[in-house]
C-alpha cells in the first residue's frame, strides 16, 4: 500500500519521528491504528445510543442540564 502525503505533511511527519526517535512508518501505522480503533468505538457507541432511543430510553432536558452543571460547576 502506498500513501501520498503533501510535502508539508511529510516534513512534519519526519520532524515528529526524529523528535520521538522513531521512523516515519511506525508513526503512520500507529496513527492509522488509533483512527480505526476510535472509529470502531465511536460507531459502537452510536449504535448503543440508537438502540436505547429505539427502546424509548431518553434523558430529559432538565436531566441533561443537571448533568452538565454537576460536571462543570460554575
C-alpha positions in Angstrom: 0.0 0.0 0.0 1.2 3.5 -0.8 0.2 6.7 0.9 0.9 10.0 -0.7 1.3 13.0 1.6 1.8 16.6 0.8 5.3 17.9 1.1 4.3 19.9 4.2 2.7 16.9 5.9 5.7 14.8 5.1 8.1 17.4 6.6 6.0 17.5 9.8 6.0 13.7 10.0 9.7 13.4 9.6 10.3 16.1 12.2 8.0 14.4 14.7 9.6 11.0 14.0 13.0 12.5 14.7 11.8 14.1 17.9 10.5 10.8 19.1 13.4 8.7 17.9 11.2 6.7 15.7 10.8 6.1 12.0 8.0 7.8 10.0 6.4 4.5 9.0 5.9 3.4 12.6 4.1 6.8 13.3 1.9 6.3 10.3 1.0 2.8 11.4 0.2 3.9 14.9 -1.9 6.8 13.6 -4.0 4.6 11.3 -4.5 2.0 14.1 -5.6 4.8 16.5 -8.0 6.1 13.9 -9.5 2.7 13.2 -9.9 1.9 16.9 -11.6 5.3 17.5 -13.9 4.9 14.6 -14.9 1.4 15.8 -15.5 2.6 19.3 -17.5 5.6 18.1 -19.7 3.6 15.8 -20.4 1.1 18.6 -21.4 4.0 20.9 -23.7 5.4 18.3 -25.3 2.0 17.8 -25.8 1.7 21.6 -27.4 5.2 21.6 -29.7 4.4 18.7 -30.8 1.1 20.3 -31.5 2.9 23.6 -33.6 5.5 21.7 -35.5 2.7 19.9 -36.3 1.3 23.4 -37.6 4.8 24.4 -34.7 5.4 26.8 -34.2 9.2 26.7 -32.7 11.7 29.0 -35.0 14.6 29.7 -33.8 18.2 29.0 -33.7 19.0 32.7 -31.6 15.9 33.4 -29.0 17.0 30.8 -28.8 20.4 32.4 -28.2 18.9 35.8 -25.5 16.5 34.5 -23.7 19.5 32.8 -24.0 21.6 35.9 -22.6 18.7 38.0 -19.7 18.0 35.7 -18.9 21.7 35.1 -19.8 23.6 38.2 -19.6 27.3 37.5 
